[in-house]
Amino acid sequence: MRTHNIMAWLGLSLGLGLALVLATRAPAMAEVAPLALPVGSAELFLGGAVEGALFSANQPGSDTNASGIARFNASLRRMYDSGFFWSLNGTLSASDPLSRGRYDGDVLEKAYVETKLLLVTIRAGMVDGAAANLQVTGPRAGQALDDAQTSFFRDPAGRTATNVFAPRTALTASANYAKISLETPDLFGVTLGFSFTPSEGKNVLPWLAAGPQVNGRQSTIWEGALRYSDDFGPLTMSGYFGGAFGAAERKLPGQQGVSEFGLGARMDYHADDLLTFSLGGSWRKSNAHGFDNHRAYTSSDTRQGDVSAGVSYGKWSAALEYTNGVAHAVAGLPRLAFNGSQASVRYAFDESIAVSAGWQRLGYSRSAGTFFNGAPKLEMDAIFVKLYLTTVP
């Protein structure tokens, strides 16, 4: 066994041992609140979060066994007795190439102004779109396989191996591009969301930039979403539907605006105050090959489904997750497919600190060409330990 594998297994063993000792013997820990500073009649909140992973990956040509991301959040807020408020919000991040998530490693992940007027909350700036913000998925126990912040697999160039076709059922056509978003409060269990993204620009405010100079660039992306949630005795049921539609610029033959839909549902059965059983899933369909905005074609069809089941008892939770997706061949691009599974367990000391551990497997195939291993199929799996630290509002 190579030295880096021995060190990885040793680190994982120590990490698991430390997690078990802390989980069984550590006293209750105090939650960490953001730093609050008065600024005139407003208040400035400073907080953040850190995620760190230690893992051993069984894949071709990778020596990586650690990754992580750190975020710094700032929010300047002004509240009024009438219930009206406004805030200026920003998120800065620093991450390893394997922990870049849906924002692809942006240092400035979010920067937006938020205000509440009557029965609608308005956000303007770099923020998630309506569909991604209201999505419903199945249960998670820390690390997720779908829409994961951290991947455990790297290609020889140092990029995340899943970039070829990232498992992601969240509708992220508008990513964190500058936009205007509206969201209603929860009325009788129903929440509505709408957003408009004029371009792929990330210059904080809408209309300031057109985005990257690439073929198939998207503009005028409209999104809408509906989420419903209600309690039926000990059973809580949630569901969501969302859609996103754009217009393509600098089009190649056959290209068009992005068009995608998403569904999600979840059931939580609360057996008692401590024990909860959960089941849910999410689904996404897009005309963007491999969910790549710049490869939206008239005849393209990309789909992904994700299902998971979980149980939580007090501070412990566990989940099983399965996902699969396919991007059908179009315009010289091969058919791509993947399927993956994961088992994970999580322990939360409190809302500020938690640790998770588990096993993940992910396999890819393609109809033409090869992956970095020189074959049309790529199979990878990993065991991991992950630590989460965050401030709690």
C-alpha positions as CSV (number, residue, x, y, z in Angstrom):
1,M,0.0,0.0,0.0
2,R,1.4,3.4,-0.9
3,T,2.4,5.8,1.8
4,H,-0.3,8.4,1.1
5,N,-2.9,5.6,1.5
6,I,-1.5,4.5,4.8
7,M,-1.5,8.1,6.1
8,A,-5.1,8.6,4.8
9,W,-6.3,5.5,6.6
10,L,-4.4,6.5,9.8
11,G,-5.9,10.0,9.6
12,L,-9.4,8.6,9.1
13,S,-9.1,6.3,12.0
14,L,-7.9,9.0,14.3
15,G,-10.7,11.3,13.0
16,L,-13.4,8.7,13.6
17,G,-12.0,7.9,17.1
18,L,-11.9,11.5,18.0
19,A,-15.5,12.0,16.8
20,L,-16.7,9.0,18.9
21,V,-14.9,10.2,22.0
22,L,-16.3,13.7,21.7
23,A,-19.8,12.4,20.9
24,T,-19.9,10.2,24.0
25,R,-17.9,12.2,26.6
26,A,-17.8,15.9,25.7
27,P,-20.0,18.2,27.8
28,A,-22.6,20.4,26.2
29,M,-20.9,23.1,24.1
30,A,-22.1,26.6,23.8
31,E,-23.4,27.8,20.4
32,V,-21.4,30.5,18.8
33,A,-23.4,33.5,17.8
34,P,-22.3,36.1,15.2
35,L,-20.5,39.2,16.4
36,A,-23.0,42.1,16.6
37,L,-21.9,45.7,16.4
38,P,-24.1,48.8,16.5
39,V,-23.8,51.1,13.4
40,G,-26.0,54.1,14.0
41,S,-29.6,52.9,14.1
42,A,-28.6,49.7,12.3
43,E,-26.6,46.6,13.5
44,L,-23.7,44.8,11.8
45,F,-23.5,41.0,12.2
46,L,-20.2,39.2,11.4
47,G,-20.1,35.4,11.2
48,G,-18.8,32.5,9.2
49,A,-18.5,28.8,8.7
50,V,-15.8,26.3,8.1
51,E,-16.0,22.8,6.6
52,G,-13.1,20.4,6.6
53,A,-12.9,16.9,5.1
54,L,-10.4,14.1,5.6
55,F,-10.9,11.2,3.2
56,S,-9.4,8.2,1.4
57,A,-10.4,7.9,-2.3
58,N,-10.1,4.8,-4.4
59,Q,-9.7,6.3,-7.9
60,P,-7.2,6.5,-10.7
61,G,-4.2,8.8,-10.1
62,S,-5.2,10.9,-7.0
63,D,-3.1,11.5,-3.9
64,T,-5.5,14.0,-2.4
65,N,-6.9,13.2,1.0
66,A,-8.1,16.5,2.5
67,S,-10.2,19.4,1.4
68,G,-12.2,22.3,2.9
69,I,-13.9,25.7,2.6
70,A,-14.1,28.7,4.9
71,R,-16.8,31.4,4.6
72,F,-17.1,34.9,6.1
73,N,-20.6,36.5,6.3
74,A,-21.4,40.1,7.0
75,S,-24.9,41.6,7.3
76,L,-25.9,45.2,8.0
77,R,-29.5,45.2,9.2
78,R,-32.1,47.9,10.1
79,M,-35.3,46.8,11.7
80,Y,-38.5,48.9,12.2
81,D,-41.4,48.5,14.6
82,S,-43.8,48.1,11.6
83,G,-42.0,44.9,10.6
84,F,-40.3,46.5,7.6
85,F,-36.5,45.9,7.4
86,W,-33.6,46.3,5.0
87,S,-30.2,44.7,5.0
88,L,-26.9,44.6,3.1
89,N,-25.4,41.1,2.9
90,G,-22.2,39.6,1.6
91,T,-20.4,36.2,1.7
92,L,-16.6,35.7,1.0
93,S,-15.1,32.3,0.7
94,A,-11.8,30.5,0.4
95,S,-11.8,26.9,-0.7
96,D,-9.7,24.0,-1.9
97,P,-10.4,23.0,-5.6
98,L,-12.4,20.0,-4.3
99,S,-14.7,22.2,-2.2
100,R,-15.9,24.8,-4.7
101,G,-19.5,23.6,-4.9
102,R,-22.2,25.2,-7.0
103,Y,-20.4,28.6,-7.1
104,D,-17.2,27.2,-8.7
105,G,-14.9,28.7,-6.1
106,D,-16.0,32.4,-6.3
107,V,-14.3,34.4,-3.6
108,L,-17.3,36.7,-3.6
109,E,-20.2,34.2,-3.4
110,K,-23.0,36.5,-2.6
111,A,-23.6,40.3,-2.3
112,Y,-27.1,41.6,-2.2
113,V,-29.6,44.0,-0.6
114,E,-32.7,42.6,1.0
115,T,-35.9,44.4,2.0
116,K,-39.4,43.5,3.1
117,L,-42.4,45.3,1.6
118,L,-45.9,44.3,2.7
119,L,-46.2,40.6,1.8
120,V,-43.0,40.2,-0.3
121,T,-39.3,40.0,0.4
122,I,-37.1,41.5,-2.4
123,R,-33.5,40.7,-3.0
124,A,-31.2,42.4,-5.6
125,G,-27.6,41.4,-6.3
126,M,-25.6,38.2,-6.3
127,V,-28.0,35.7,-4.8
128,D,-29.5,32.3,-5.5
129,G,-32.5,32.1,-7.9
130,A,-36.0,31.5,-6.8
131,A,-36.1,27.8,-7.8
132,A,-32.8,26.9,-6.1
133,N,-33.8,28.8,-3.0
134,L,-37.1,27.0,-2.5
135,Q,-36.0,23.5,-3.4
136,V,-37.1,20.5,-1.4
137,T,-34.8,17.4,-1.2
138,G,-34.6,14.2,0.7
139,P,-32.8,14.0,4.1
140,R,-29.1,14.4,4.5
141,A,-26.7,13.5,7.3
142,G,-23.9,16.1,6.8
143,Q,-22.2,15.4,3.5
144,A,-24.5,15.1,0.5
145,L,-24.0,13.3,-2.8
146,D,-26.4,15.6,-4.7
147,D,-25.3,19.2,-5.0
148,A,-22.3,18.5,-2.8
149,Q,-20.1,21.3,-1.5
150,T,-17.1,19.0,-1.3
151,S,-16.1,16.3,-3.8
152,F,-13.7,13.5,-2.9
153,F,-12.4,12.9,-6.5
154,R,-9.9,14.8,-8.5
155,D,-8.7,14.5,-12.1
156,P,-4.9,14.7,-13.1
157,A,-5.2,18.5,-13.8
158,G,-6.3,19.1,-10.2
159,R,-9.9,19.8,-11.0
160,T,-12.9,18.1,-9.4
161,A,-13.5,14.9,-11.4
162,T,-17.3,15.4,-11.2
163,N,-17.1,18.6,-13.3
164,V,-17.7,16.5,-16.4
165,F,-21.4,16.1,-15.2
166,A,-22.0,17.3,-11.6
167,P,-24.8,15.6,-9.7
168,R,-27.1,18.6,-9.0
169,T,-30.9,18.5,-8.9
170,A,-31.1,22.1,-7.7
171,L,-32.1,24.4,-10.6
172,T,-28.9,26.5,-10.8
173,A,-29.2,28.0,-14.3
174,S,-29.0,31.5,-12.8
175,A,-26.3,30.4,-10.3
176,N,-25.2,33.5,-8.2
177,Y,-25.4,35.8,-11.2
178,A,-26.7,39.3,-10.3
179,K,-30.5,39.3,-10.3
180,I,-33.7,40.5,-8.7
181,S,-35.7,38.0,-6.6
182,L,-39.0,38.1,-4.9
183,E,-40.4,35.7,-2.3
184,T,-43.7,35.6,-0.5
185,P,-44.0,34.6,3.2
186,D,-45.4,31.2,4.1
187,L,-49.2,31.6,3.8
188,F,-51.2,28.5,4.6
189,G,-48.2,26.4,3.9
190,V,-47.5,27.9,0.5
191,T,-44.4,30.0,-0.5
192,L,-43.9,31.5,-3.9
193,G,-40.7,32.7,-5.5
194,F,-39.8,34.6,-8.7
195,S,-36.5,35.9,-10.0
196,F,-35.1,37.7,-13.1
197,T,-31.5,37.4,-14.1
198,P,-30.6,39.8,-17.0
199,S,-27.2,38.2,-17.8
200,E,-24.4,35.9,-16.5
201,G,-22.7,38.9,-15.0
202,K,-21.3,38.7,-11.4
203,N,-20.7,42.5,-10.9
204,V,-23.0,42.6,-7.8
205,L,-25.8,44.6,-9.4
206,P,-27.9,43.5,-12.4
207,W,-27.3,44.9,-15.9
208,L,-23.7,45.9,-15.1
209,A,-22.0,43.1,-17.1
210,A,-23.0,40.6,-19.8
211,G,-20.9,37.7,-18.5
212,P,-18.2,35.6,-20.0
213,Q,-17.5,36.0,-23.8
214,V,-18.4,32.4,-24.7
215,N,-20.8,30.7,-27.1
216,G,-24.2,29.9,-25.8
217,R,-24.0,32.5,-23.0
218,Q,-27.4,32.9,-21.3
219,S,-29.4,36.1,-20.7
220,T,-32.9,37.1,-19.4
221,I,-33.3,34.1,-17.2
222,W,-36.7,33.9,-15.6
223,E,-37.4,31.6,-12.7
224,G,-40.5,30.7,-10.7
225,A,-41.0,28.2,-7.9
226,L,-43.7,27.0,-5.5
227,R,-43.1,25.2,-2.2
228,Y,-45.8,23.7,0.0
229,S,-45.4,22.3,3.5
230,D,-47.9,21.2,6.2
231,D,-48.3,19.0,9.2
232,F,-50.7,16.1,9.3
233,G,-50.5,14.9,12.9
234,P,-47.0,13.5,13.4
235,L,-46.3,13.6,9.7
236,T,-44.8,16.7,8.0
237,M,-45.0,16.7,4.2
238,S,-43.3,19.1,1.8
239,G,-43.2,19.5,-2.0
240,Y,-41.8,21.9,-4.5
241,F,-42.0,22.7,-8.3
242,G,-39.7,25.1,-10.1
243,G,-38.7,26.2,-13.6
244,A,-36.1,28.4,-15.3
245,F,-36.0,29.8,-18.8
246,G,-33.4,31.9,-20.6
247,A,-32.3,33.2,-23.9
248,A,-29.0,32.2,-25.6
249,E,-26.5,34.7,-27.0
250,R,-23.6,34.1,-29.4
251,K,-25.4,30.9,-30.5
252,L,-23.8,28.0,-32.4
253,P,-26.1,26.1,-34.8
254,G,-28.8,24.3,-32.8
255,Q,-28.3,26.2,-29.6
256,Q,-31.1,27.9,-27.7
257,G,-32.0,29.4,-24.3
258,V,-31.7,27.2,-21.3
259,S,-34.9,25.5,-20.2
260,E,-35.2,23.4,-17.0
261,F,-37.7,22.0,-14.5
262,G,-37.4,20.6,-11.0
263,L,-39.5,18.6,-8.6
264,G,-39.0,17.7,-5.0
265,A,-40.9,16.0,-2.1
266,R,-40.2,15.0,1.5
267,M,-42.0,13.2,4.3
268,D,-40.9,13.4,8.0
269,Y,-42.6,11.1,10.5
270,H,-42.0,12.3,14.1
271,A,-42.4,9.2,16.2
272,D,-41.7,11.2,19.4
273,D,-39.8,14.2,20.5
274,L,-36.4,12.6,19.6
275,L,-37.0,10.1,16.9
276,T,-37.8,11.1,13.3
277,F,-38.0,9.0,10.1
278,S,-37.5,10.8,6.8
279,L,-37.9,9.9,3.1
280,G,-37.7,12.2,0.0
281,G,-36.2,12.9,-3.4
282,S,-35.7,15.5,-6.1
283,W,-35.6,15.5,-9.9
284,R,-34.3,17.9,-12.6
285,K,-34.7,18.0,-16.4
286,S,-32.8,20.4,-18.6
287,N,-31.9,21.1,-22.3
288,A,-28.4,22.0,-21.2
289,H,-26.1,19.0,-21.8
290,G,-24.7,17.9,-18.5
291,F,-26.4,20.9,-16.9
292,D,-23.9,23.2,-18.6
293,N,-25.6,26.5,-19.4
294,H,-23.4,27.1,-22.5
295,R,-24.4,23.8,-24.0
296,A,-28.2,24.3,-24.2
297,Y,-29.4,22.7,-27.5
298,T,-32.8,22.3,-29.1
299,S,-32.7,18.5,-29.0
300,S,-30.7,18.1,-25.8
301,D,-32.1,16.2,-22.8
302,T,-30.4,15.9,-19.5
303,R,-32.1,14.4,-16.4
304,Q,-31.2,13.5,-12.9
305,G,-33.0,11.9,-10.0
306,D,-32.0,11.7,-6.3
307,V,-33.7,9.8,-3.5
308,S,-32.7,9.4,0.2
309,A,-34.0,8.0,3.4
310,G,-32.9,8.9,6.9
311,V,-33.5,8.7,10.6
312,S,-32.6,11.1,13.4
313,Y,-32.5,10.5,17.1
314,G,-31.6,13.5,19.3
315,K,-28.2,14.7,18.1
316,W,-27.6,11.7,15.9
317,S,-28.7,11.3,12.2
318,A,-28.0,8.8,9.5
319,A,-29.0,8.7,5.8
320,L,-28.8,6.6,2.7
321,E,-28.7,8.3,-0.7
322,Y,-28.9,7.2,-4.3
323,T,-28.6,9.3,-7.4
324,N,-28.4,8.8,-11.2
325,G,-28.4,11.0,-14.2
326,V,-28.1,10.9,-18.0
327,A,-27.1,13.5,-20.6
328,H,-28.1,12.3,-24.1
329,A,-25.7,12.8,-27.0
330,V,-26.2,16.0,-29.0
331,A,-24.2,18.2,-31.4
332,G,-21.0,16.1,-31.3
333,L,-21.2,15.7,-27.5
334,P,-21.3,12.1,-26.2
335,R,-23.9,10.5,-24.0
336,L,-22.9,10.9,-20.4
337,A,-24.3,8.9,-17.5
338,F,-23.6,8.5,-13.8
339,N,-25.0,6.8,-10.8
340,G,-23.9,7.0,-7.2
341,S,-24.7,5.9,-3.6
342,Q,-23.8,7.1,-0.2
343,A,-24.2,6.1,3.5
344,S,-23.4,8.7,6.1
345,V,-23.9,9.4,9.8
346,R,-23.8,12.8,11.6
347,Y,-23.5,13.9,15.2
348,A,-24.3,17.5,16.2
349,F,-22.8,18.7,19.4
350,D,-25.0,21.8,19.0
351,E,-26.0,24.1,16.1
352,S,-22.4,25.4,15.9
353,I,-20.4,22.2,15.6
354,A,-21.0,18.8,14.0
355,V,-19.1,15.9,12.6
356,S,-20.1,13.4,9.9
357,A,-18.6,10.2,8.4
358,G,-19.5,7.8,5.7
359,W,-18.8,6.1,2.4
360,Q,-19.5,7.3,-1.1
361,R,-19.4,5.7,-4.5
362,L,-19.8,7.4,-7.9
363,G,-19.5,5.9,-11.4
364,Y,-19.5,7.5,-14.9
365,S,-19.9,6.2,-18.4
366,R,-19.8,7.8,-21.9
367,S,-20.7,6.7,-25.4
368,A,-17.6,8.2,-27.1
369,G,-14.2,9.2,-26.0
370,T,-12.6,8.3,-22.6
371,F,-12.2,9.7,-19.2
372,F,-8.8,10.6,-17.6
373,N,-8.3,7.0,-16.8
374,G,-8.2,6.2,-20.5
375,A,-11.5,4.2,-20.5
376,P,-15.1,5.0,-21.3
377,K,-16.1,4.1,-17.7
378,L,-14.9,5.6,-14.5
379,E,-15.6,4.1,-11.1
380,M,-14.6,5.9,-7.8
381,D,-15.4,5.5,-4.1
382,A,-14.2,7.1,-0.9
383,I,-14.6,7.0,2.9
384,F,-14.6,10.3,4.7
385,V,-14.8,12.2,8.0
386,K,-16.0,15.8,7.8
387,L,-16.1,18.6,10.5
388,Y,-18.6,21.6,10.4
389,L,-18.2,24.8,12.4
390,T,-20.6,27.7,12.0
391,T,-22.0,30.7,13.8
392,V,-25.7,30.6,14.6
393,P,-27.9,33.7,14.2
